[in-house]
Amino acid sequence: MKKSNRYIKILLIIFSFWAFYVFFNPEIYKQMWTLSWFLLIFIMLIRPLKDIFSKCKLFWFLLKFRREFWIIVWTYWLAHVVWYFLNLRQWGITDSYLTMFLDKNIWTFWWFLFWGMLWAIVCFPLLITSNNYSVKILWKYWKNLQRLS
């Protein structure tokens, strides 16, 4: 690995911790959610755009850092969710988390919690298998798992 690529990867990992700034500035928690979605779409489009524009070196370069982009997306999503659940009582929701999750009105397609949890369920396998150790263990099934999610 080139030394410059290693530094870029380290900077991307450090940038992912910026997401926890939401605990010091609570007004930006909605922007964390939006940024997480946009980064997710961006990550999903890198590979198809590289295939379409194969001569463009930018997509080849970005393809090297997809794992780090996933870590950024997950830290932004996690910061948003943690802040949201820590502040439910502030908004007047006094039920326990379990009764809130068991409420049938919460799981409609128009409520954002449904989409956030669906995103987490689909993308969680990608997070826990986005390392070299998982690639060695899962071997040929790792690529199928990445494509499935």
Solvent accessible surface area in square Angstrom, and as a share of the most:
residue,aa,sasa,rsa
1,M,152,0.68
2,K,139,0.59
3,K,139,0.59
4,S,65,0.42
5,N,17,0.09
6,R,132,0.48
7,Y,116,0.44
8,I,56,0.29
9,K,49,0.21
10,I,84,0.42
11,L,116,0.58
12,L,31,0.15
13,I,54,0.27
14,I,106,0.54
15,F,97,0.40
16,S,0,0.00
17,F,124,0.52
18,W,118,0.41
19,A,0,0.00
20,F,63,0.26
21,Y,92,0.35
22,V,0,0.00
23,F,75,0.31
24,F,168,0.70
25,N,42,0.22
26,P,52,0.33
27,E,133,0.60
28,I,32,0.16
29,Y,26,0.10
30,K,125,0.53
31,Q,109,0.49
32,M,3,0.01
33,W,76,0.27
34,T,52,0.30
35,L,65,0.32
36,S,3,0.02
37,W,70,0.24
38,F,128,0.54
39,L,31,0.15
40,L,13,0.06
41,I,89,0.45
42,F,76,0.31
43,I,3,0.02
44,M,96,0.43
45,L,85,0.42
46,I,1,0.00
47,R,102,0.37
48,P,58,0.36
49,L,53,0.27
50,K,16,0.07
51,D,86,0.45
52,I,120,0.61
53,F,106,0.44
54,S,61,0.39
55,K,186,0.79
56,C,51,0.30
57,K,161,0.68
58,L,100,0.50
59,F,30,0.13
60,W,119,0.42
61,F,79,0.33
62,L,27,0.13
63,L,36,0.18
64,K,106,0.45
65,F,2,0.01
66,R,72,0.26
67,R,78,0.28
68,E,19,0.08
69,F,22,0.09
70,W,17,0.06
71,I,53,0.27
72,I,3,0.01
73,V,0,0.00
74,W,19,0.07
75,T,19,0.11
76,Y,0,0.00
77,W,24,0.08
78,L,77,0.38
79,A,0,0.00
80,H,26,0.11
81,V,26,0.15
82,V,54,0.31
83,W,25,0.09
84,Y,42,0.16
85,F,31,0.13
86,L,120,0.60
87,N,26,0.13
88,L,4,0.02
89,R,139,0.51
90,Q,130,0.58
91,W,106,0.37
92,G,57,0.55
93,I,61,0.31
94,T,103,0.60
95,D,88,0.45
96,S,56,0.36
97,Y,93,0.35
98,L,122,0.61
99,T,75,0.44
100,M,17,0.08
101,F,57,0.24
102,L,132,0.66
103,D,64,0.33
104,K,165,0.70
105,N,100,0.51
106,I,11,0.06
107,W,96,0.34
108,T,61,0.35
109,F,128,0.53
110,W,227,0.80
111,W,89,0.31
112,F,139,0.58
113,L,19,0.10
114,F,41,0.17
115,W,101,0.36
116,G,11,0.11
117,M,40,0.18
118,L,75,0.37
119,W,17,0.06
120,A,12,0.09
121,I,126,0.64
122,V,63,0.36
123,C,4,0.02
124,F,98,0.41
125,P,40,0.25
126,L,5,0.03
127,L,54,0.27
128,I,92,0.47
129,T,13,0.07
130,S,16,0.11
131,N,64,0.33
132,N,99,0.51
133,Y,154,0.59
134,S,13,0.09
135,V,47,0.27
136,K,158,0.67
137,I,104,0.53
138,L,57,0.28
139,W,186,0.65
140,K,117,0.50
141,Y,133,0.50
142,W,42,0.15
143,K,81,0.34
144,N,86,0.44
145,L,44,0.22
146,Q,42,0.19
147,R,176,0.64
148,L,152,0.75
149,S,26,0.17
